């Protein structure tokens, strides 16, 4: 007995794999792949329910079976995005019932599934090297799995594996995006992301008005990574996302996606930008506001038909955007509905109005931190390891585990210099450059909604592509990179193949919701 999922295409058909990859010449899933793990899971129930950790493991096992079954289906990124987006809220609100788990089986579900997909491709020698993105990505992964994973300075093996989960797994999502990321799937994924972001914004604003649940209050009091704005009346909301950093970043990315939809004539998204912008404004985090503006400027600037028209359009959009930001800042403080929101808005206004004032803005601190990663890499030519720059380093590192204290620069390319040394940092910068070059080129050639939205996602999330602590945003970014790679390869196929094959490729890329 078998069940059918998505068929292969020109891209995934170029490297064939049975299990556990997403691509392959046979797109059939045996029912036994579902039945056997389910029987094992059911048999473990009597032994697992004796402890909360056992129950947690059962939950993780059931979710693993679900996602592993969907590994060849376009439903995988849809359900994975929803799961990763709400995972933080679910875990926090389970604390009063089940207790807190720093090493939580629920966190391993998606990484194990995606890790199996990547491992399967590696065993079958299916790692593509046929475009600039793929070549620099392969080099980056090679450094991560050697220098980054085996570096003794990060401490124990557990810390190293935790670092790989936060840094390597997001990159493997690009393989899934290359296999499954046709235009229909990408548009559907982005539409789902908009809906998730809208509910997230509503809940985040609710937290600023009415406070936090019992589980959220416990998490805030215990989590060392949570930061407030040093005001007794205000705490930054995190909605149902993993952290106060991921929440506004996800809204910023979706704000730009909604703008891309509107610019492409999908006017059903008109209500999304103002609502998402309100959520960002009340988050108490300034960077997503600037990133949203930057993404919107780029989207409008590259709408010009010729590349030569992009520069004046970008300049005009930047002037209008900065003018609008200045005007909005002056009136933002009048939008508060209670003391908590007032404190959050004051924090936003003071920092954005005086970006060079160290008493009002942390821009200088963030810039210094980013540069520290580069200068520190000169003292550590092979870096300090992946585990030392991720959340696993904070939670799993002990004073006797290694010579380096866990640290994170909050800027992904700076972290790469710190973790992999100067060579690794340069390779990652080359990867960013190659990806953005392909994004602009593909948009200019296709003029499609999905390629415009992908470009907006990449620009808005600059400096955070590999902040692996942001589970849902990293997944969305790297799946988009894989979908971009797919579009790039289809363009190359149209150039080099026969007219008949080029016609097939054109039809393949024209799918839309």
NUNUDREN-928778 format. One line per field, with one value per residue (C-alpha): residue number from 1; residue in one letter; x, y, z. Coordinates in steps of 0.5 Angstrom, whole numbers, plus 500, padded with zeros to 3 digits. Layout:
# NUNUDREN-928778
n = c(NUM	...);
res = c(A	...);
xx = c(X	...);
yy = c(Y	...);
zz = c(Z	...);
//
This chain:
# NUNUDREN-928778
n = c(1	2	3	4	5	6	7	8	9	10	11	12	13	14	15	16	17	18	19	20	21	22	23	24	25	26	27	28	29	30	31	32	33	34	35	36	37	38	39	40	41	42	43	44	45	46	47	48	49	50	51	52	53	54	55	56	57	58	59	60	61	62	63	64	65	66	67	68	69	70	71	72	73	74	75	76	77	78	79	80	81	82	83	84	85	86	87	88	89	90	91	92	93	94	95	96	97	98	99	100	101	102	103	104	105	106	107	108	109	110	111	112	113	114	115	116	117	118	119	120	121	122	123	124	125	126	127	128	129	130	131	132	133	134	135	136	137	138	139	140	141	142	143	144	145	146	147	148	149	150	151	152	153	154	155	156	157	158	159	160	161	162	163	164	165	166	167	168	169	170	171	172	173	174	175	176	177	178	179	180	181	182	183	184	185	186	187	188	189	190	191	192	193	194	195	196	197	198	199	200	201	202	203	204	205	206	207	208	209	210	211	212	213	214	215	216	217	218	219	220	221	222	223	224	225	226	227	228	229	230	231	232	233	234	235	236	237	238	239	240	241	242	243	244	245	246	247	248	249	250	251	252	253	254	255	256	257	258	259	260	261	262	263	264	265	266	267	268	269	270	271	272	273	274	275	276	277	278	279	280	281	282	283	284	285	286	287	288	289	290	291	292	293	294	295	296	297	298	299	300	301	302	303	304	305	306	307	308	309	310	311	312	313	314	315	316	317	318	319	320	321	322	323	324	325	326	327	328	329	330	331	332	333	334	335	336	337	338	339	340	341	342	343	344	345	346	347	348	349	350	351	352	353	354	355	356	357	358	359	360	361	362	363	364	365	366	367	368	369	370	371	372	373	374	375	376	377	378	379	380	381	382	383	384	385	386	387	388	389	390	391	392	393	394	395	396	397	398	399	400	401	402	403	404	405	406	407	408	409	410	411	412	413	414	415	416	417	418	419	420	421	422	423	424	425	426	427	428	429	430	431	432	433	434	435	436	437	438	439	440	441	442	443	444	445	446	447	448	449	450	451	452	453	454	455	456	457	458	459	460	461	462	463	464	465	466	467	468	469	470	471	472	473	474	475	476	477	478	479	480	481	482	483	484	485	486	487	488	489	490	491	492	493	494	495	496	497	498	499	500	501	502	503	504	505	506	507	508	509	510	511	512	513);
res = c(X	X	X	X	X	X	X	X	X	X	X	X	X	X	X	X	X	X	X	X	X	X	X	X	X	X	X	X	X	X	X	X	X	X	X	X	X	X	X	X	X	X	X	X	X	X	X	X	X	X	X	X	X	X	X	X	X	X	X	X	X	X	X	X	X	X	X	X	X	X	X	X	X	X	X	X	X	X	X	X	X	X	X	X	X	X	X	X	X	X	X	X	X	X	X	X	X	X	X	X	X	X	X	X	X	X	X	X	X	X	X	X	X	X	X	X	X	X	X	X	X	X	X	X	X	X	X	X	X	X	X	X	X	X	X	X	X	X	X	X	X	X	X	X	X	X	X	X	X	X	X	X	X	X	X	X	X	X	X	X	X	X	X	X	X	X	X	X	X	X	X	X	X	X	X	X	X	X	X	X	X	X	X	X	X	X	X	X	X	X	X	X	X	X	X	X	X	X	X	X	X	X	X	X	X	X	X	X	X	X	X	X	X	X	X	X	X	X	X	X	X	X	X	X	X	X	X	X	X	X	X	X	X	X	X	X	X	X	X	X	X	X	X	X	X	X	X	X	X	X	X	X	X	X	X	X	X	X	X	X	X	X	X	X	X	X	X	X	X	X	X	X	X	X	X	X	X	X	X	X	X	X	X	X	X	X	X	X	X	X	X	X	X	X	X	X	X	X	X	X	X	X	X	X	X	X	X	X	X	X	X	X	X	X	X	X	X	X	X	X	X	X	X	X	X	X	X	X	X	X	X	X	X	X	X	X	X	X	X	X	X	X	X	X	X	X	X	X	X	X	X	X	X	X	X	X	X	X	X	X	X	X	X	X	X	X	X	X	X	X	X	X	X	X	X	X	X	X	X	X	X	X	X	X	X	X	X	X	X	X	X	X	X	X	X	X	X	X	X	X	X	X	X	X	X	X	X	X	X	X	X	X	X	X	X	X	X	X	X	X	X	X	X	X	X	X	X	X	X	X	X	X	X	X	X	X	X	X	X	X	X	X	X	X	X	X	X	X	X	X	X	X	X	X	X	X	X	X	X	X	X	X	X	X	X	X	X	X	X	X	X	X	X	X	X	X	X	X	X	X	X	X	X	X	X	X	X	X	X	X	X	X	X	X	X	X	X	X	X	X	X	X	X	X	X	X	X	X	X	X	X	X	X);
xx = c(500	503	500	502	505	508	512	519	521	527	531	530	530	537	539	535	534	529	530	530	530	525	526	527	524	519	515	511	511	510	504	509	513	508	505	512	514	507	507	513	510	504	508	512	506	506	513	513	507	511	514	513	519	517	510	514	518	512	509	516	515	508	510	516	512	508	513	517	511	511	518	516	510	509	505	512	514	507	506	513	513	506	510	516	512	508	513	515	508	506	513	512	504	506	511	505	503	509	515	521	525	531	533	526	525	520	525	529	523	524	532	532	527	531	538	535	534	541	544	541	543	550	550	547	552	547	549	549	554	551	550	554	549	550	558	559	553	557	564	560	557	564	567	561	562	569	572	565	563	570	573	575	575	567	567	563	561	553	555	558	552	547	551	550	542	542	547	547	540	537	542	539	532	535	535	528	526	530	526	519	519	515	512	505	508	512	506	502	507	508	500	500	506	502	496	501	504	497	495	502	501	494	497	503	499	494	501	502	495	493	500	502	500	503	507	510	511	515	519	521	523	528	530	537	536	530	531	526	527	529	522	518	512	514	516	517	512	514	507	507	514	521	523	522	527	524	517	518	523	518	513	518	519	511	510	515	512	505	508	510	503	500	505	504	496	494	490	487	493	492	490	496	502	498	497	503	507	503	505	513	512	509	514	520	525	527	531	525	522	529	529	522	523	529	525	520	525	528	521	519	526	527	520	523	523	531	537	539	532	533	538	534	528	531	534	527	524	529	528	520	521	526	521	515	519	521	514	511	516	513	506	508	507	500	498	499	493	496	503	506	505	507	514	515	513	518	523	522	522	528	532	530	530	537	541	548	546	549	544	538	540	544	546	553	553	551	556	561	559	559	566	568	567	572	577	576	577	584	586	582	584	580	574	571	566	559	556	560	555	549	543	546	553	549	545	549	556	559	565	570	567	572	576	571	565	559	557	553	554	547	549	550	556	560	558	561	568	567	565	569	575	577	576	569	567	569	566	559	560	561	555	551	553	552	545	543	546	542	536	536	538	532	527	530	529	522	518	514	511	515	521	520	517	524	528	524	525	532	533	529	532	540	544	540	540	543	541	539	535	530	527	521	524	531	526	523	529	533	527	526	534	532	526	531	536	531	528	535	537	530	533	539	535	531	538	542	536	532	526	522	525	525	518	517	521	517	510	513	515	508	504	501	495);
yy = c(500	507	514	519	526	531	529	531	537	539	541	535	530	532	528	522	520	515	516	520	526	530	529	523	519	515	520	514	513	506	506	501	508	510	504	501	508	508	501	503	509	506	501	506	509	505	506	514	516	515	522	529	528	521	525	530	525	521	528	529	522	523	530	527	521	527	531	525	523	529	530	529	534	541	541	540	547	550	545	546	554	554	549	553	560	557	553	558	560	552	551	557	555	548	550	550	543	540	544	547	543	547	541	540	534	538	542	537	534	539	539	531	531	536	533	526	530	533	527	523	527	527	519	519	525	529	536	540	545	548	555	561	559	552	553	558	554	547	551	554	547	544	549	548	541	540	547	549	542	539	545	544	551	550	545	539	534	536	544	542	538	544	549	544	544	552	553	547	545	552	552	545	548	551	544	543	549	547	541	543	551	552	558	555	553	559	563	559	559	566	567	562	566	573	569	567	574	577	573	574	581	581	577	581	587	583	582	590	591	585	582	575	568	564	560	566	570	564	564	571	571	565	566	570	571	575	583	588	596	598	600	598	599	595	588	587	582	576	573	566	566	564	570	578	578	573	576	583	580	575	581	585	580	579	586	586	580	583	590	585	582	589	591	585	586	582	587	582	583	591	590	587	592	597	591	588	595	596	590	592	599	596	590	595	593	598	594	591	598	600	593	594	601	598	592	597	601	596	593	599	601	595	595	599	596	597	596	603	606	602	607	614	610	607	614	617	611	612	620	618	613	617	622	618	615	622	624	617	618	625	622	615	617	619	612	609	606	604	606	599	601	608	606	601	607	612	607	607	614	616	611	612	620	620	614	617	618	612	614	613	608	602	602	604	598	593	596	595	588	586	589	585	578	580	583	577	572	574	572	565	563	557	560	558	553	553	551	558	563	559	558	551	555	559	553	547	550	549	553	547	545	549	555	560	563	563	569	572	578	578	579	573	575	577	570	567	570	568	561	559	564	569	564	562	569	571	565	567	574	571	567	573	576	571	570	577	577	571	575	581	577	573	578	582	576	574	580	575	576	570	573	580	577	573	579	583	577	577	584	585	579	582	580	575	569	565	567	560	562	565	558	560	566	562	556	562	565	559	555	562	561	554	557	562	557	553	559	561	554	554	561	557	551	556	559	552	547	546	550	544	543	551	551	546	550	556	552	549	556	559	556	561	560);
zz = c(500	498	499	493	495	490	484	482	477	473	480	484	479	478	484	486	493	496	503	507	502	499	492	488	482	486	490	494	501	504	509	513	514	518	522	524	528	531	534	537	540	542	546	549	552	559	560	558	562	569	568	565	561	558	556	553	549	547	544	540	538	535	532	529	525	522	520	517	513	510	508	501	501	500	506	510	510	511	518	520	520	524	529	530	530	536	539	544	547	547	551	556	557	559	565	570	568	566	569	565	560	558	554	551	546	543	540	537	532	526	527	527	520	517	519	516	509	509	511	506	501	503	503	496	494	492	495	489	486	480	482	486	492	492	491	497	501	500	503	509	511	510	515	520	520	521	524	527	530	532	535	542	545	545	551	551	545	547	546	539	537	540	536	530	531	531	526	521	521	518	512	511	510	503	500	502	499	492	492	494	493	487	486	488	495	496	495	500	505	505	506	512	514	514	518	523	524	524	530	533	533	536	542	542	543	548	552	552	555	559	561	561	563	569	565	561	568	570	564	564	571	569	562	562	555	556	556	558	557	564	566	572	568	561	559	552	549	545	543	542	539	542	544	544	538	534	535	531	526	524	523	520	514	514	513	507	504	505	501	496	495	494	489	485	485	491	494	499	504	504	512	514	513	518	523	523	524	530	533	531	534	541	541	544	539	534	529	526	524	520	517	515	512	508	505	503	500	496	494	491	488	484	481	475	468	467	472	471	473	480	483	482	485	491	492	492	496	501	502	502	507	512	512	513	519	522	521	525	530	532	533	535	543	542	540	547	551	558	561	559	552	553	556	550	545	549	548	541	540	544	540	533	534	537	534	535	543	547	553	548	543	543	535	537	542	537	532	536	538	530	530	536	532	526	531	536	530	529	536	534	527	527	531	538	535	533	540	543	539	540	546	547	549	555	557	557	558	565	567	567	560	556	555	552	555	551	547	541	537	535	528	524	520	526	529	523	524	531	531	524	524	519	513	515	516	509	506	509	507	500	501	503	496	492	494	494	487	485	488	484	478	478	480	474	469	472	475	479	485	489	487	489	496	496	495	500	505	504	505	511	515	513	519	522	517	521	528	529	536	532	529	525	522	520	517	513	510	508	505	501	499	497	493	490	488	484	480	478	476	472	469	467	464	459	457	455	454	448	446	448	455	456	455	460	465	464	465	471	474	472	478	482	488);
//
